[in-house]
Amino acid sequence: MSTKKLALIAVLVSQAAVLHYIESLLPNPIPIPGVKLGLANIITLLALVMFDFKTALTVILMRTVLGSLLSGTLFGVGFLLSITGALTAGCVMALLFRFTPFFSFLGISVAGAVAHSIGQLTIASLIINQPGIFYYLPIMLLLSVPAGSITGLLLKELVQYLKSTDRFNM
């Protein structure tokens, strides 16, 4: 791996960790536990677009660990929910990006947000040993659509900016 690529990946990890941390500090505008915008997924998708799944996976793991370390939730329940949701979303987004060329950034991001919710609820049901938590799924899925749409649109603008300034293929 070249030094330039390694430095760029480090920048992506730091940006994603900062977004993860900032989002943990913001008050939740919707008083529903577990609902947030998922701004760090913009950087995960950017890593997927610019590099590959392995790099995106590295960004997911590092940003989740660093973000949880900064917010004081490392290896707690919040960390388990976060990392499971992020890994599930990352895998779904990578599959859609790689094998379905008709999905836009918006569609891939919404699918990732939906997968994130399903991943979180799955690990939560295992932690609390209560499958009834899946009654919460329709609300989570309904809120995943606008969250995924916002992050997808932001990614689209970011990619357009990077391409227009000739910074995309570093």
KEDREN-734340 format. One record per residue: x, y, z of N, C-alpha, C, CB in turn; residue in three letters. Coordinates in steps of 0.2 Angstrom, whole numbers, plus 5000, padded with zeros to 4 digits. Glycine has a CB too. Layout:
BEGIN
XYZXYZXYZXYZAla;...
***
This chain:
BEGIN
500449945000500050005000500450065000499550005006Met;500350114996500750174995500650215001500550214989Ser;501050265003501050305008500450355007501750345009Thr;500350375001499850425000499150395001499850444992Lys;499050324999498450295000498350285008498450224997Lys;498850265011498850255019498650315022499450225021Leu;498950375020498750435023498050455022499250495020Ala;497750445016497050465014496650415018496950455006Leu;496750355019496350315023496350335030496550235023Ile;496950355033496950385040496550445040497650405041Ala;496450485035496050545035495350525035496250595029Val;495150485031494450455031494250425038494350405025Leu;494650385041494550365047494450415052495050315050Val;494850465052494850525057494150565056495450565057Ser;494050575050493450615048492750575050493350625041Gln;492750505049492250465051492150465059492250395048Ala;492750455062492750455070492450515073493450435072Ala;492650575070492450645072491650645071492850695069Val;491450625065490750635064490350585068490550615056Leu;490650525070490350475074490250515081490750415075His;490750545084490850575090490350635091491550595092Tyr;490350675086489950735086489250715086490150785080Ile;489050665082488350645082488150615089488250595077Glu;488650585093488450565099488350625104488950515102Ser;488550675103488550735107487850775106489050785106Leu;487650775100487050805098486350785101486950805090Leu;485950825103485350795106484950765100484950855109Pro;484550715102484150675097483550715096483950605100Asn;483450735090482850775088482150735088482850815081Pro;482250675087481650625088481750585094481650575081Ile;481350585099481450555105481350475105480950585111Pro;481650445100481650375100482350345101481350355093Ile;482450305105483150275106483350245100483150225112Pro;484050255099484350225093484350255087484150155093Gly;483950305086483850345080484350405079483050365079Val;484750395074485150455073485250455065485850445077Lys;485650505063485650525056486150475053485850595055Leu;486750455056487250415053487750445048486950355050Gly;487950505050488450545046489050515045488550615049Leu;489250465049489950435048489850385042490150395054Ala;489250365040489150325034489350355028488450295034Asn;489350425028489550455022490250445020489450535023Ile;490650445025491350425024491450355023491750445031Ile;491050305026491150235024490950225017490650195028Thr;490450255014490250255007490750285003489550285006Leu;491050335005491550375001492150325000491750435004Leu;492350295006492950245005492750185001493050215013Ala;492150165001491950114996491950134989491150094998Leu;491750194988491750224981492450234978491350284980Val;492850264983493550284981494050224981493850334986Met;493950174985494450114986494050054985494750114993Phe;493850014990493549944989493249934996494149894987Asp;492949874996492649845002493149845008492249785001Phe;493649815007494149805012494349875016494849775010Lys;494449925012494549985014493950015018494850035009Thr;493350005015492750035019492649995025492150025014Ala;492849935025492749895032493249915037492949815030Leu;493849935035494349965039494150025042495049975036Thr;493850075038493550135040492950125045493250175034Val;492550075044492050055048492250035055491550005045Ile;492749985055493049965062493350015066493449905060Leu;493850055062494250105066493750165068494750135061Met;493350185064492850245066492450225072492450265060Arg;492150165072491750135077492150135084491450075076Thr;492750105083493150095089493350165092493750055088Val;493650205087493850275090493250315092494150315084Leu;492750315089492150355091491850335097491550355085Gly;491850265098491650245105492150255110491550165104Ser;492750255109493250275114493150345116493950255111Leu;493050385111492950455112492350475117492950495106Leu;491850435115491150445119491150405125490650435114Ser;491650365126491650325133491150265133491450365138Gly;491050235127490550185126490950115124489950195122Thr;491550115123491950065120491849995124492750075121Leu;491649945120491449885122490849875127492049855126Phe;490449925127489849925130489249905126489649995134Gly;488649905128488049895124488049935118487449895128Val;488150005119488050055113488650035108488250125116Gly;489150015110489749995105489449935101490349985109Phe;489249885105489049825101488449835096488749775106Leu;487949885098487449905093487749945087486949945097Leu;488249985089488450025084488949985079488950085087Ser;489349945081489749905077489349855073490349875081Ile;488849825076488449775072488049805067487949735077Thr;487749865068487349905063487849925058487049965066Gly;488449955059488849975054489149925050489450015058Ala;489349865053489549815048489049785044489849755053Leu;488449775047487849755042487749805037487249745047Thr;487749865038487649915033488149915028487549985036Ala;488749915030489349915026489349855021489949915030Gly;489149795023489149735019488549745014488949675023Cys;487949775016487449785011487649835006486749805015Val;487849885008488049945004488649914999488350005007Met;489049875001489649854997489349804991490149815001Ala;488849764993488549714989488149754983488049664992Leu;487749804986487349844981487849884976486849884985Leu;488349914979488749954975489149914970489249994979Phe;489349854972489749814967489349774962490149764971Arg;488749754964488349704960487749734957488149644963Phe;487549794959486949824956487049894953486349824961Thr;487249904947487449964945486850014944487749954938Pro;486249994945485650034944485450074950485049994942Phe;485750054956485650094962486050154962485850044968Phe;485750204964486150274965486450274972485650334964Ser;486850324974487150334980486550334985487550394981Phe;486050374983485450374988485150314989484850424985Leu;485050264984484750204985485150154990484650164979Gly;485850164988486350124992486350144999487050124989Ile;486350215000486350235007485650215011486350315007Ser;485150225008484450205011484450135013483850215007Val;484750085008484750015010485250005016485049975004Ala;485850045016486250035021485950055028486850085020Gly;485550115028485250135034484750085036484850205033Ala;484350055032483849995034484249935036483449975027Val;484849915033485249865036485549875043485749845031Ala;485749945044485949965050485449945056486150035050His;484849965054484249965059484149885061483649995057Ser;484149845055484049775056484649745060483949735049Ile;485249765059485849735062485749755070486449765059Gly;485649815071485549845078485049805082485449915078Gln;484449795079483949765082484049685083483249765078Leu;484449655079484649585079485049575085484949565073Thr;485549615086486049615091485749635098486649655090Ile;485249685098484949695104484449645106484449765103Ala;484149605102483749555104484149495107483349525098Ser;484749485104485149435107485449455114485749425103Leu;485549525115485849545121485349535127486049615121Ile;484749565125484149565130483749495130483749625129Ile;483949455125483549385125482749405124483749345131Asn;482649445120481949465119481749475112481749525123Gln;481549435108481349445101480849495100481149375098Pro;480449505105479849555104480149625102479549565111Gly;480749635103481049705101480949715094481849705103Ile;480849665090480749675083480049715081480749605079Phe;479649715086479049765085479249835084478549755091Tyr;479849845086480149915085480349925078480649925090Tyr;480449875074480749875067480349925062480749805064Leu;479649925062479349965057479550045058478649955058Pro;479550065065479750125066480450145064479650145074Ile;480950095066481650105064481650105056482050045066Met;481350065052481350065045481050125042480950005042Leu;480550155045480250215043480750275043479550225046Leu;481050275049481550325050482250325047481650335058Leu;482350255044482950245041482950275034483050175040Ser;482350285031482250315024482550385024481550305022Val;482250425028482550495028483250505030482050545032Pro;483450465035484150465037484650445031484250425043Ala;484450385028484850365022484850415016484650295020Gly;484250445015484250485010484650545011483450515009Ser;484650575017485050635018485850615017484950665025Ile;486050565020486750545019486950525012486950485024Thr;486450495009486550475001486650544997486050434999Gly;486250594999486250654995486950694997485650694997Leu;487050695003487750725005488350685002487850725013Leu;488350625001488850584998488850604990488750514999Leu;488250604987488250624980488550694979487550624978Lys;488450744983488750814983489450804984488350864988Glu;489650774989490350764991490750734985490450724997Leu;490550684982490850644976490850694970490550584974Val;490350734969490350784963490850834965489650814963Gln;490950854971491450904972492150884971491350934980Tyr;492250824974492950794973493150784966492950724977Leu;492650764962492750754955492850814951492250714952Lys;492550864953492550934950493250964952491950974951Ser;493450954957494150984959494750934958494051004967Thr;494550884955495150834953495450804959495650864948Asp;495050794964495350764970495150694971495250804976Arg;494750664967494450604968494950544967493850594963Phe;495350544962495750484961496450504964495850474953Asn;496550504970497150514973497550454974497050544980Met;
***
